[in-house]
Amino acid sequence: MTISLFSGQGSQYPGMGRDIAESSPELMNILETGSAVLGRDLKSICFDSAPEELSRTINAQPAIMAVSLMCFNAAVNRGYTTEGVAGHSLGEYAAMATSGMITLEDAFRLIKARSEAMDEADVLIFTTPVYVYHCTGSMKAFLDHYGYRWMVHRPEQKMFTKQAVVNLSAA
């Protein structure tokens, strides 16, 4: 059985998707659809952004989803088959789009709303069950990714105004 897993935020890098777009220009419709929904040039965000700009939540999330969908569709066009799809964090939206659960347009609408809400939030609420006081894998990945925003080595000025509430339940 083959399951395709779509990654979450943190897997972005400048220039991502350019090679797929150049080798399979028919996949540019994914970036064009994303641009139309976002009201921003997603191709430019993926191909031309500096690392700091690309890593902003409002850019990283739609860019990662678009390139994930481009890669998946390129593989399918070359004969790849999968019996199921799954995603980590924002990767769940790419999984829903590839499965037909939601349309490509709706996937970009949801990612737009999600990334803007996360970027604009004054308070971030984390909730997870824990076992013997250890975080779940998804919470660990979330904290690993967002932790850099509060660390001295990579501060993002707007994150200094946010607060977080962590709700853990031990089992």
PyMOL commands that set and color helices and strands:
alter all, ss='L'
color gray80, all
select helices_A, chain A and resi 18-23+25-38+42-48+51-54+57-77+91-99+104-120+137-149+157-161
alter helices_A, ss='H'
color red, helices_A
select strands_A, chain A and resi 3-6+84-87+123-130+163-170
alter strands_A, ss='S'
color yellow, strands_A
deselect
rebuild
show_as cartoon
